[in-house]
Structures are given as C-alpha cells and as structure tokens.
C-alpha cells in the first residue's frame, strides 16, 4: 500500500515542473505577441499581485524570470513592455 503514496518532495517537484512549464509557455506566447489583450491584462495583474505580496521592488523579482529568459531567449523587454 505504501507504494501508492507519492513522497511529498516528489509531489512538490512534479507540481513545480508543471508550474514552470506553464510559466515558460506564457512567457513564450507573450514574447511572440500571442496573448489576447484580456490574457495580457490577467498576466500583468498577476505580476502586480505577486510583487505586492512579496514586497518586490522591481520586475526582475518575478518568479523564474531569469531561467525563462535563459531557456527561451527572451529578454525582460519582451516579457515586460515599457508601458506596463
């Protein structure tokens, strides 16, 4: 029976991998201009909310931003246009 139980660390690692993949997909779509205005607004609000909750001083503190930039070749300007 204990073989059916996923260890906590493994569960969190797998959930984090799915979350990171979703963030990367959003970043790619955003950089390519494929987000609708409604979805762009949702992403910006989520970023503002995250910054407010975590006391983030700047946009560079968005979760996994550096990894997304390295992995997918996007820049901060691609992800966060000046009119943000």
C-alpha positions as CSV (number, residue, x, y, z in Angstrom):
1,X,0.0,0.0,0.0
2,X,2.8,2.4,0.8
3,X,4.0,2.0,-2.8
4,X,0.9,4.0,-3.9
5,X,2.0,7.0,-1.9
6,X,4.0,9.7,-3.6
7,X,6.6,11.2,-1.3
8,X,6.0,14.9,-0.5
9,X,9.2,16.1,-2.1
10,X,8.4,14.3,-5.3
11,X,4.9,15.7,-5.4
12,X,6.2,19.2,-4.9
13,X,8.9,18.7,-7.5
14,X,6.5,17.4,-10.1
15,X,4.0,20.2,-9.4
16,X,6.7,22.8,-9.7
17,X,7.8,21.3,-13.0
18,X,4.3,21.7,-14.4
19,X,4.0,25.2,-13.0
20,X,7.4,26.2,-14.5
21,X,6.4,24.8,-17.9
22,X,3.2,26.8,-17.8
23,X,5.1,30.0,-16.9
24,X,7.6,29.3,-19.8
25,X,4.7,28.8,-22.2
26,X,3.1,32.0,-21.1
27,X,6.4,33.8,-21.4
28,X,7.0,32.5,-25.0
29,X,3.4,33.4,-26.1
30,X,3.7,36.8,-24.5
31,X,7.1,37.5,-26.1
32,X,5.7,36.4,-29.5
33,X,2.6,38.6,-29.1
34,X,0.2,35.7,-29.0
35,X,-1.7,36.7,-25.8
36,X,-5.1,38.3,-26.2
37,X,-5.5,41.7,-24.6
38,X,-7.6,40.0,-21.9
39,X,-4.9,37.5,-21.1
40,X,-2.2,40.1,-21.2
41,X,-4.2,42.0,-18.6
42,X,-4.5,38.9,-16.4
43,X,-0.7,38.3,-16.6
44,X,0.0,41.9,-15.7
45,X,-2.4,41.8,-12.7
46,X,-0.8,38.5,-11.5
47,X,2.6,40.1,-11.7
48,X,1.4,43.2,-9.8
49,X,-0.2,41.0,-7.2
50,X,2.9,38.8,-6.8
51,X,5.1,42.0,-6.4
52,X,2.7,43.4,-3.8
53,X,2.5,40.2,-1.8
54,X,6.3,39.6,-1.8
55,X,7.4,43.2,-1.4
56,X,9.1,43.1,-4.8
57,X,10.9,46.3,-5.6
58,X,11.1,45.6,-9.3
59,X,10.0,43.4,-12.1
60,X,13.2,41.4,-12.0
61,X,11.9,39.6,-9.0
62,X,9.2,37.8,-10.9
63,X,9.5,34.0,-10.2
64,X,11.9,32.2,-12.5
65,X,12.2,35.2,-14.8
66,X,16.0,34.7,-15.3
67,X,15.5,31.0,-16.0
68,X,12.8,31.7,-18.6
69,X,14.9,34.3,-20.2
70,X,17.9,32.0,-20.5
71,X,15.9,29.0,-21.6
72,X,13.7,30.6,-24.2
73,X,15.9,33.5,-25.3
74,X,13.5,36.3,-24.3
75,X,14.5,39.5,-22.7
76,X,12.9,41.4,-19.9
77,X,11.7,43.9,-22.5
78,X,9.9,41.1,-24.3
79,X,8.2,40.0,-21.1
80,X,7.6,43.4,-19.6
81,X,7.0,46.1,-22.2
82,X,7.7,49.7,-21.2
83,X,4.0,50.5,-21.0
84,X,3.5,48.0,-18.1
